[in-house]
Amino acid sequence: SMMPETWLIHFAKSIRQYGYAADKHPPKYLSFIIIAMDFHELIINRRSIRKYTEDPISSDDVKLILEAALLSPTSKSARAWQLVAIEDKQTLQQLAACKPAGAVSIPRCSLAIAVAVDSTKSEAWIEDASVAASFMQLQAAALGLGSCWVQLYGRFTADGTPSDQFVQETLGIPEECSVLCILTFGHPDEIRKPQDTDKLKWENVHIGKW
């Protein structure tokens, strides 16, 4: 008999190829399999997008992106994130000066979100901010939107000011809220190839021990 895992894989493939036949397959597995397969395809196809069209992002989509961050797990359930959503073009242009290279997507985007965490409430603030940012990027990809991570922590402006401090001052973020990155979002105006799964670095995976 076929093992459950193998049966699920065959079921998922049949859904993709032939569609769902309620009289042939147990419906209790349907949602789980479609979600699992769609997520794998999503992470294969998600790439950093730095060029966007002029089209705005709908308010419903902006809400879903922000909600993804608020649903993300945090150390000790601190939930100490602070998110600043920016759509104003003049402010986006100012933020583009956060570092001399790697910030080209900021003035081009329809929406930017500065991701900060109150470091007095979470010693794992970098991890909390990273997970929240990743959740938002995945939600954007699921909505058909492009996104790009602009690193701030550990980076500097052209005159040597720490990039996170520059963004704090530009956006009025309190000093205790450490800013990890700015995420940019928009409707893609470039096409990038999916990840090539044949080139994954499986040699970096170790089973049991190094």
C-alpha positions in Angstrom: 0.0 0.0 0.0 1.1 3.6 -0.6 2.5 5.5 2.3 0.5 8.6 3.4 3.2 11.0 2.4 3.5 9.5 -1.1 -0.3 9.4 -1.5 -0.4 13.1 -0.7 2.2 13.9 -3.3 0.4 11.9 -5.9 -2.9 13.6 -4.9 -1.4 17.0 -5.1 0.0 16.3 -8.6 -3.3 15.0 -9.8 -5.0 18.2 -8.6 -2.6 20.3 -10.5 -2.9 18.2 -13.7 -6.6 17.1 -13.7 -8.4 19.2 -11.1 -10.2 18.0 -8.0 -12.6 15.1 -8.3 -14.7 15.0 -5.1 -15.9 11.4 -5.8 -12.4 10.1 -6.0 -10.3 11.8 -3.3 -11.0 12.4 0.4 -11.8 16.2 0.7 -10.2 16.5 4.2 -6.7 16.7 2.7 -7.6 19.1 -0.1 -6.9 22.5 1.6 -3.7 21.2 3.3 -2.2 20.0 0.0 -3.1 23.0 -2.1 -1.6 25.3 0.5 1.6 23.2 0.8 2.1 23.0 -3.0 1.3 26.7 -3.5 3.7 27.8 -0.8 6.5 25.8 -2.3 5.9 27.3 -5.7 5.7 30.8 -4.1 9.1 30.6 -2.5 10.6 29.2 -5.8 9.2 32.1 -7.7 9.7 34.9 -5.2 12.7 37.1 -6.1 13.8 40.6 -5.0 12.1 43.1 -7.3 13.5 46.7 -7.4 11.6 48.1 -10.4 7.9 48.9 -10.0 5.1 50.4 -12.1 3.3 53.6 -11.1 0.2 51.7 -10.1 -0.7 52.1 -6.4 -1.2 49.1 -4.1 -4.8 48.8 -2.9 -5.6 49.5 0.7 -6.8 46.0 1.2 -3.5 44.6 0.1 -1.6 47.1 2.3 -3.6 45.8 5.2 -2.9 42.2 4.4 0.9 42.9 4.2 0.9 44.7 7.6 -1.3 42.0 9.1 1.3 39.4 8.1 3.8 41.1 10.3 1.4 41.3 13.2 0.8 37.6 12.8 4.5 36.7 12.9 6.0 34.9 15.9 8.2 36.7 18.3 10.6 35.8 21.1 8.7 35.4 24.4 5.6 36.7 22.6 7.0 40.2 23.0 5.2 41.5 19.9 7.3 44.7 20.2 7.5 45.4 16.5 6.8 49.0 15.3 6.0 49.4 11.6 6.0 52.7 9.7 4.2 52.5 6.3 5.2 55.2 3.8 3.6 56.1 0.5 4.5 59.8 0.3 6.9 60.2 -2.7 8.8 63.1 -1.1 9.5 61.0 2.0 10.5 58.0 -0.1 13.0 60.2 -1.9 14.5 61.3 1.4 14.7 57.8 2.6 16.7 56.8 -0.5 19.7 58.6 1.0 19.8 56.0 3.8 22.9 54.5 2.1 24.9 55.1 -1.0 24.1 51.8 -2.6 21.4 49.2 -2.4 18.5 51.7 -1.8 17.4 52.2 -5.4 14.0 50.5 -4.9 12.9 53.1 -2.3 12.1 56.1 -4.5 10.6 53.7 -7.1 8.1 51.9 -4.9 4.4 52.5 -4.2 4.8 51.5 -0.5 7.8 51.2 1.9 7.6 49.8 5.4 10.3 50.5 8.0 10.6 47.5 10.3 11.6 48.3 13.8 11.4 46.6 17.2 11.5 48.1 20.7 14.8 46.6 21.8 14.0 47.4 25.5 11.2 44.9 25.2 12.9 42.2 23.2 16.5 41.2 23.3 15.9 39.2 20.2 14.8 42.3 18.3 16.8 41.4 15.2 15.2 38.0 14.9 11.7 39.4 15.6 12.1 42.1 13.0 13.5 39.6 10.4 10.6 37.2 10.8 8.1 40.0 10.5 9.8 41.3 7.4 9.9 37.9 5.8 6.2 37.3 6.5 5.4 40.6 4.8 7.5 39.8 1.7 5.8 36.4 1.4 2.4 37.9 1.8 3.2 40.4 -0.9 4.4 37.6 -3.2 1.1 35.8 -2.6 -0.7 38.9 -3.7 1.3 39.1 -6.9 3.4 42.1 -5.7 7.1 42.6 -5.8 9.2 43.5 -2.8 12.8 44.2 -1.8 14.7 44.2 1.5 16.8 47.3 2.1 19.2 46.5 5.0 19.7 49.4 7.5 21.3 47.9 10.6 25.1 47.9 10.2 25.0 50.2 7.2 25.9 53.9 6.8 24.9 56.9 4.8 27.3 58.6 2.4 28.5 60.9 5.3 29.0 58.1 7.7 25.8 58.3 9.7 24.4 54.9 10.7 21.6 54.1 8.3 19.2 53.1 11.0 19.7 56.3 12.9 19.1 58.3 9.7 15.8 56.5 9.2 14.8 57.0 12.8 15.4 60.7 12.5 13.6 61.0 9.1 10.5 59.2 10.3 10.5 60.3 13.9 11.0 56.8 15.3 11.9 56.7 19.0 15.5 55.9 19.9 14.6 52.7 21.7 13.0 51.3 18.6 15.9 49.8 16.6 15.3 49.8 12.8 16.5 46.7 11.0 15.4 47.4 7.4 13.0 49.1 5.0 10.9 46.8 2.8 9.8 48.2 -0.6 6.6 47.0 -2.4 5.0 47.6 -5.7 3.6 46.1 -8.8 6.6 44.5 -10.6 8.0 46.2 -13.6 10.7 43.6 -14.2 10.6 39.9 -14.7 13.1 37.6 -12.9 13.5 33.9 -13.4 12.4 31.5 -10.7 15.0 30.0 -8.5 16.7 27.0 -10.1 16.1 24.2 -7.6 18.8 22.1 -9.4 21.4 24.6 -8.0 20.3 24.5 -4.3 23.3 24.1 -2.0 22.4 20.8 -0.5 26.0 20.4 0.5 25.3 22.9 3.2 22.8 20.6 4.9 24.1 18.2 7.6 22.1 15.3 9.0 22.6 14.3 12.6 25.9 16.2 13.0 28.4 18.2 10.8 
